[in-house]
Amino acid sequence: MSLCYADIFRFPLTVEEIVRFAPGEELTVEEARKRLASSEALAAVVDRRDSYYFLKGREENCRVRDGREPPSREKLEIAVRRMAPLQGIPFLRTALVTGALAAFNSPRDDDIDLLIITAPRRPWTTYFFLRLWRRFGHNPDFCFNMFLSEDKLHLEGNNQNFFYAREILGSIAVYDEHGAFDRFLAENPWVFDFFPSYLPDDERRGFAIRRSPAWRRRRRLLEKLLSGPAGDLFESLVRKIQFRQMVKSTPHAAGRMDASTIKLHKSDNRPPILNRYDRNVETWIARYRRAAGSEPEQVAV
């Protein structure tokens, strides 16, 4: 089923990636290799080219991945260098690259999606300074999808879904101050219910903003100036101004924001993607079962 999701994005997977994002099943890389090599039923629905596995008839996706992955890696390396000033943004604790770029599957003109974690009670201040950096630093291709305050990291209700779990675990922490990302995962253990075989990808940890003492000194100075009552007043002011601007441009924005959380994506991609995933699963599981006959079920691919 890992392949059913990746197929939506025309992205074949290595066996390690299949295991990392195997939905709802604990699986090792060795177990996955054995299943893929020995199951005639899986051979009826899964093909392989070199190290890539893909759904039958989707070999063209290998060409798509080969075409997108190298420039995506280069784009991410450049983006990380451009993000060095984020170390100077007050109260910013974590910046996660998400979406297609985090998967190394970014089309040429795609935005760079970021999920931001901030210090407690300061998400709107952080957003204010990030907007300044994006505008005056000539960074229009950076898209801030969500801001979460450290005092409210737990995602609730319909935010606990397959799509968000996949996005969170597939993200790249290019900047992470004092382990805020680990605390985020600890507050949301449900993501591992969706992907119990998940193991971190050590290669992705290499994409990190290079430490800059100068920018960090500026951040500490700004945080000192904007702490306490003066900072509370500034937070309240920029929250009111930015909230008013958002509601004016997007009338339904009010329901996605509060003192601790800011959701900026105007369109929700979850329903169409999850609907396509469900249809893929239904189609390919049916083909697998027809091919399997009496073969034991083992379809966590």
C-alpha positions in Angstrom: 0.0 0.0 0.0 3.0 2.2 0.3 3.2 2.0 -3.5 -0.5 2.9 -3.9 0.2 6.3 -2.2 3.4 7.0 -3.9 1.8 6.2 -7.3 -0.4 9.3 -6.9 2.8 11.4 -7.1 4.4 9.3 -9.8 7.2 8.3 -7.4 8.5 4.7 -7.4 10.0 3.5 -4.1 13.0 1.7 -2.9 12.4 -1.2 -0.5 13.6 1.0 2.4 11.0 3.6 1.5 8.3 0.9 1.2 9.0 -0.2 4.7 9.4 3.3 6.1 5.9 4.2 5.0 4.1 0.8 5.2 0.6 1.7 6.4 -0.5 0.0 9.6 2.0 -2.9 9.6 5.3 -3.5 11.4 7.7 -4.7 8.8 11.5 -5.0 8.3 13.5 -4.4 5.2 14.5 -8.0 5.0 10.9 -9.2 5.4 9.8 -6.8 2.6 12.6 -8.0 0.3 11.6 -11.7 0.9 7.9 -10.9 0.1 8.7 -9.0 -3.0 11.0 -11.8 -4.2 8.9 -14.8 -3.4 5.2 -13.8 -3.8 3.8 -14.6 -7.2 0.7 -12.6 -6.3 2.8 -9.5 -5.5 4.7 -10.1 -8.8 1.3 -9.8 -10.5 0.8 -6.2 -9.2 4.4 -4.9 -8.6 7.2 -4.4 -11.0 10.9 -3.5 -10.3 13.5 -1.6 -12.2 16.9 -1.5 -10.6 16.3 -0.4 -7.0 12.8 1.0 -7.7 9.5 -0.8 -7.1 6.2 0.4 -8.7 2.7 -0.7 -9.6 2.4 -2.9 -12.7 2.5 -0.8 -15.8 3.8 2.3 -14.1 7.5 2.0 -15.2 7.3 5.6 -16.7 7.2 6.8 -13.0 10.9 5.7 -12.8 11.7 8.3 -15.5 9.7 10.9 -13.6 11.6 10.2 -10.4 15.0 10.2 -12.1 14.1 13.5 -13.7 12.9 15.2 -10.5 15.1 13.9 -7.8 18.5 15.4 -8.7 17.1 18.9 -9.3 15.0 18.6 -6.1 18.1 17.8 -4.1 19.9 20.8 -5.6 16.9 23.0 -5.0 16.8 21.9 -1.4 20.5 22.6 -0.9 20.0 26.1 -2.3 16.9 26.7 -0.2 18.8 25.7 3.0 21.5 28.2 2.2 18.9 30.9 1.6 17.2 30.1 4.9 20.3 30.9 7.0 18.7 34.2 8.2 15.9 32.1 9.8 18.3 31.7 12.8 17.8 35.4 13.4 13.9 35.2 13.5 12.8 35.7 17.1 11.0 32.8 18.7 11.4 30.4 15.7 12.2 27.0 17.1 11.8 24.6 14.1 11.4 25.0 10.4 10.3 21.8 8.5 10.4 21.5 4.8 7.3 19.5 3.8 5.5 18.4 0.6 7.0 17.5 -2.7 10.4 19.1 -2.0 10.9 17.0 1.2 10.2 13.9 -0.9 12.7 15.0 -3.6 9.8 15.0 -6.0 9.4 18.7 -6.7 8.3 20.1 -10.1 10.5 22.9 -11.3 8.3 25.8 -10.3 6.9 24.4 -7.1 6.8 26.4 -3.9 9.0 25.5 -0.9 6.5 24.5 1.8 7.4 25.1 5.5 5.8 24.0 8.8 6.9 26.3 11.6 7.1 25.7 15.3 7.5 28.7 17.6 8.1 29.5 21.2 5.0 29.5 23.4 2.6 32.5 22.9 4.7 33.9 20.0 3.4 32.4 16.7 2.1 35.7 15.4 5.3 37.5 16.2 7.3 34.8 14.4 5.0 35.0 11.4 5.4 38.8 11.3 9.2 38.6 11.1 9.1 35.7 8.6 6.9 37.8 6.3 9.5 40.5 6.5 12.2 38.0 5.6 10.2 36.6 2.7 9.3 40.1 1.3 12.6 42.0 1.7 14.8 39.0 1.3 13.1 38.3 -2.1 11.9 34.9 -1.2 8.4 34.7 -2.7 8.7 31.0 -3.3 8.6 30.1 0.4 5.2 29.1 1.5 4.4 29.0 5.3 1.6 26.4 5.6 1.3 26.1 9.3 2.5 27.7 12.6 2.3 25.8 15.8 3.3 27.1 19.3 5.3 24.9 21.5 2.6 25.1 24.2 0.1 23.5 21.7 1.9 20.9 19.6 -0.7 18.2 19.8 -2.9 17.9 16.7 -6.4 16.9 17.4 -9.6 15.6 15.8 -9.6 15.4 12.0 -6.0 16.6 11.9 -5.0 13.1 13.0 -5.1 11.5 9.6 -3.0 9.5 7.2 -2.2 12.5 5.1 -0.8 14.6 7.9 1.1 11.6 9.4 2.7 11.0 6.0 3.6 14.7 5.7 5.0 15.0 9.2 7.2 11.9 9.0 8.3 12.7 5.5 9.3 16.3 6.4 12.9 17.5 6.7 13.9 19.6 9.8 16.3 22.1 8.2 16.3 24.1 11.5 15.6 22.7 14.9 16.3 24.6 18.1 16.6 22.6 21.3 14.8 19.5 19.9 11.5 21.1 19.3 10.7 18.6 16.4 11.3 15.6 18.7 8.8 17.2 21.2 6.4 17.6 18.3 6.6 13.9 17.5 6.3 13.0 21.2 3.1 15.1 21.4 1.7 13.3 18.3 2.4 9.5 18.8 -0.6 8.7 16.6 1.6 9.3 13.5 3.4 6.0 14.3 0.0 4.2 14.5 -0.3 5.0 10.7 3.3 4.0 10.1 4.6 1.6 12.8 7.6 0.6 10.7 8.9 4.1 10.3 12.6 4.7 10.9 14.3 8.1 10.4 16.1 8.7 7.2 19.6 9.7 8.2 20.4 11.1 4.8 17.7 13.8 5.3 19.3 15.0 8.5 22.2 16.3 6.4 20.0 19.1 5.0 20.3 21.6 7.8 20.9 25.3 8.0 24.6 26.0 8.7 25.0 27.5 12.2 25.6 31.3 12.3 26.6 32.9 15.6 25.8 36.4 14.2 22.2 35.6 13.2 21.7 33.8 16.6 22.9 36.8 18.5 20.4 39.0 16.6 17.6 36.5 17.5 18.5 36.5 21.2 18.5 40.3 21.2 15.1 40.5 19.5 13.7 37.9 21.9 15.0 39.8 24.8 13.3 43.0 23.5 10.0 41.2 22.7 9.7 39.1 25.9 7.5 40.0 28.9 4.6 42.5 28.8 6.1 44.4 25.9 6.3 41.2 23.8 2.8 40.3 24.8 1.5 43.6 23.6 3.4 43.3 20.3 2.1 39.7 19.8 -1.5 41.0 20.4 -1.0 43.9 18.0 0.5 41.9 15.1 -2.0 39.1 15.6 -4.9 41.6 15.2 -3.4 43.2 12.1 -2.4 40.0 10.4 -5.6 38.2 11.3 -7.7 41.1 9.8 -5.6 40.9 6.6 -6.1 37.2 6.3 -9.9 37.3 6.9 -10.2 40.1 4.3 -8.4 38.0 1.6 -9.8 34.6 2.7 -13.2 34.9 4.5 -13.0 31.3 6.0 -9.5 31.8 7.4 -10.9 32.7 10.9 -11.7 29.0 11.6 -8.1 28.0 11.0 -6.4 30.3 13.5 -6.2 31.1 17.2 -3.6 32.3 19.7 -1.4 29.2 19.2 -2.1 27.9 15.7 -2.0 29.5 12.3 -3.0 27.5 9.2 -2.3 29.4 6.0 -3.0 26.9 3.2 -6.1 28.2 1.4 -6.9 24.9 -0.3 -7.1 21.6 1.5 -5.3 18.9 -0.6 -6.2 16.1 1.8 -9.6 15.0 0.4 -8.6 14.6 -3.3 -5.3 12.9 -2.4 -6.9 10.5 0.2 -9.7 9.7 -2.2 -7.3 8.8 -5.0 -5.3 6.7 -2.5 -8.5 4.8 -1.4 -9.3 4.1 -5.0 -5.8 2.9 -5.7 -5.9 0.6 -2.7 -9.2 -0.8 -3.7 -8.1 -1.4 -7.3 -4.7 -3.0 -6.6 -5.8 -5.0 -3.6 -8.5 -6.6 -5.7 -5.9 -7.4 -8.4 -3.6 -8.9 -5.8 -6.4 -11.1 -4.3 -7.4 -12.4 -7.7 -3.7 -13.3 -8.3 -3.2 -14.7 -4.8 -5.9 -17.3 -4.7 -4.9 -19.3 -1.6 -1.6 -17.4 -1.1 -1.5 -15.8 2.4 -2.2 -12.1 2.4 0.9 -9.9 2.7 0.2 -6.7 0.8 1.9 -4.1 2.9 3.6 -2.7 -0.2 
